[in-house]
Each structure stands twice: as structure tokens, then as C-alpha cells.
Amino acid sequence: MIRHILMIRWKDTFTDEIRAKWVDGLEKMQGAIPGLIHLSHGQDILKTEKSWDHVIIADFISVEDIAEYNTHPAHEAIKPYSLPNAAELAYVDFEIPQGQEHLS
């Protein structure tokens, strides 16, 4: 299993209206994108100086599934909300060995 983590810091242009559309699109991805096992996300609640604003954690069967996710229409549909409004993005993708999925 491959875990994809994305952290975002938003610009002031990321309004509540845009956020609602973006979150709706995120939630529609589960079950719509082949190879996507699970997707969770959340807005930071501590809001410290070092905090990021939002995190997405998505689990995939394979690296190839991440490539499909990146260009899938359900993912493309939220990019107009997120990309112009993202001040910073940080990604990490790592493998979770078979049999250790329950530990994650």
C-alpha cells in the first residue's frame, strides 16, 4: 500500500465558499477513483505558527494508482479551487509494508 500525504497552507483568497466546494469534491473522490483505498482529510485545529492549514491522507494500492489519481476527472475537478489558492504545498508518498496496514 502507498500512503500519499499532502499538506496545504492557504492564501487569504481561500474563502469559506471555495472551501465548501473543494471539500465536497474531496469527499466525492472516495469510491470514484480506481486504486484509491481510503481518503481522509482535515483542517488544522491548533493554528500554531508551524501548522499547515489542511492535510489530505490518501491510501492507494500502488504507485501507478497515484498517477491515475493525479489526472482523474474527480481530482481535476477540485484543482481550480485549490491550486490558485494554495500558498504552499508539501507532499510525501511512502510504502506501508503488507501486513502493517493496521498499524497506520
C-alpha positions as CSV (number, residue, x, y, z in Angstrom):
1,M,0.0,0.0,0.0
2,I,1.2,3.5,-0.8
3,R,0.3,6.4,1.5
4,H,0.1,9.9,-0.1
5,I,0.1,12.9,2.3
6,L,-0.4,16.4,1.2
7,M,-0.3,19.5,3.5
8,I,-1.5,22.8,2.3
9,R,-1.2,26.4,3.5
10,W,-3.9,28.6,2.1
11,K,-3.8,32.1,0.8
12,D,-6.4,34.6,2.1
13,T,-8.3,34.0,-1.2
14,F,-9.4,30.6,0.0
15,T,-12.8,31.7,1.2
16,D,-15.4,29.6,3.1
17,E,-17.4,29.3,-0.2
18,I,-14.4,27.9,-2.1
19,R,-13.6,25.6,0.8
20,A,-17.1,24.1,0.8
21,K,-16.8,23.3,-2.9
22,W,-13.3,21.9,-2.5
23,V,-14.3,19.7,0.5
24,D,-17.4,18.5,-1.4
25,G,-15.1,17.5,-4.3
26,L,-12.7,15.7,-2.0
27,E,-15.4,13.7,-0.4
28,K,-16.7,12.6,-3.8
29,M,-13.3,11.0,-4.6
30,Q,-13.8,8.1,-2.3
31,G,-15.2,5.2,-4.4
32,A,-14.8,7.1,-7.6
33,I,-11.1,6.7,-8.3
34,P,-9.7,3.3,-9.1
35,G,-7.0,2.2,-6.7
36,L,-7.9,4.7,-4.0
37,I,-8.4,2.6,-0.9
38,H,-9.2,5.4,1.6
39,L,-9.0,9.2,1.7
40,S,-9.2,11.3,4.9
41,H,-8.6,15.0,5.3
42,G,-8.9,17.7,7.9
43,Q,-8.4,21.3,8.8
44,D,-5.8,22.2,11.4
45,I,-7.3,22.9,14.8
46,L,-4.3,24.2,16.7
47,K,-3.3,27.0,14.3
48,T,0.2,27.4,15.6
49,E,2.9,29.3,13.8
50,K,4.3,26.0,12.3
51,S,0.9,24.5,11.5
52,W,-0.3,23.8,8.0
53,D,-3.9,24.6,7.2
54,H,-5.2,21.3,5.8
55,V,-4.0,17.8,5.3
56,I,-5.1,15.0,3.0
57,I,-4.1,11.4,3.6
58,A,-4.9,9.0,0.8
59,D,-4.0,5.3,0.6
60,F,-3.5,3.6,-2.7
61,I,-2.9,0.1,-3.9
62,S,0.1,1.0,-6.0
63,V,2.3,3.9,-7.2
64,E,0.6,3.6,-10.6
65,D,-2.7,4.3,-8.9
66,I,-1.4,7.6,-7.6
67,A,-0.5,8.6,-11.1
68,E,-4.1,7.8,-12.2
69,Y,-5.5,9.7,-9.2
70,N,-3.4,12.8,-10.2
71,T,-5.2,13.1,-13.6
72,H,-8.6,11.5,-12.7
73,P,-11.6,13.8,-13.5
74,A,-12.7,13.8,-9.9
75,H,-9.3,15.1,-8.8
76,E,-9.1,17.6,-11.7
77,A,-12.5,19.0,-10.6
78,I,-11.1,20.3,-7.3
79,K,-7.8,21.8,-8.7
80,P,-9.4,25.1,-9.8
81,Y,-10.4,25.6,-6.1
82,S,-7.2,24.5,-4.5
83,L,-4.2,25.3,-6.8
84,P,-4.9,29.1,-7.3
85,N,-5.5,29.5,-3.5
86,A,-2.6,27.4,-2.2
87,A,0.3,29.4,-0.8
88,E,2.4,26.3,-0.1
89,L,2.1,22.6,-0.7
90,A,4.1,19.7,0.8
91,Y,3.9,16.1,-0.3
92,V,5.2,12.8,0.9
93,D,4.5,9.3,-0.6
94,F,5.7,6.2,1.2
95,E,5.1,2.5,1.2
96,I,3.4,0.7,4.0
97,P,4.6,-2.9,4.0
98,Q,2.0,-5.6,3.5
99,G,0.6,-6.8,6.9
100,Q,1.3,-3.5,8.6
101,E,-1.7,-1.6,7.2
102,H,-3.4,-1.9,10.5
103,L,-0.6,-0.1,12.2
104,S,-1.1,3.1,10.2
